[in-house]
Amino acid sequence: MLFGSGLWLVIQSVAGPKRSKIVRTKRNEWPIFIDEIASGIQVGMSLQEAFFSARTTLPLEPRVRFDRAYFQVQHGASFNDTLQILASDIHSHDFSRLVNLLLISNTQGIGQLSSLLFDFAAAIRRDYDLILEILAKYQTNKIAARVASIAPLLVLIFTSSRKEVRDIYLTSEGLGVLGVITLVSIGGYLSMVRIASFPGVKL
């Protein structure tokens, strides 16, 4: 029981760093794509040309969707309609905002689109930097919760090294106490993490 609860706490501690790694990966995924579009427009490409040329910077899964969309546009599909289809297929808040910006620029002719795109990419990076800062603070609180929750388990392990104490633990009453302490430790951990969490952060 003690081993299982300790293992559970260790598994929970791994989730925070893994989430931070995912955020760092996503931080540049769409901004690099957006920067590439802006650079293409600056060198004289049309928006459509720059948009599909930038797809080479994307990971494999979205790039396949972009290749299919490029093929459809090459064979007469509307660029605006293709953008909207891509936005519905690719579940990304950042990409949806980009599509809205491009649709507006395509219909109303926003000047200095390349500068606007560079600024938009920088804004996305700042958003992810803020999320990383929040996750770092959350992880600090999570470590404190883990230390506070595992302390009673460590005390039980140390005291059980004495035979007379171990014999008491092996009675029905002792096992009941062990079960209560384990549940209280896990419950306290979950409560402390929940209190210290930052609601509204979506990855």
Secondary structure, 3 states (H helix, E strand, C coil): CHHHHHHHHHHHHHHHHHHHHHHHHHHCHHHHHHHHHHHHHHCCCCHHHHHHHHHHHCCHHHHHHHHHHHHHHHCCCCHHHHHHHHHHHCCCHHHHHHHHHHHHHHHHCCCCHHHHHHHHHHHHHHHHHHHHHHHHHHHHHHHHHHHHHHHHHHHHHHHCCCHHHHHHHCCHHHHHHHHHHHHHHHHHHHHHHHHHCCCCCCC
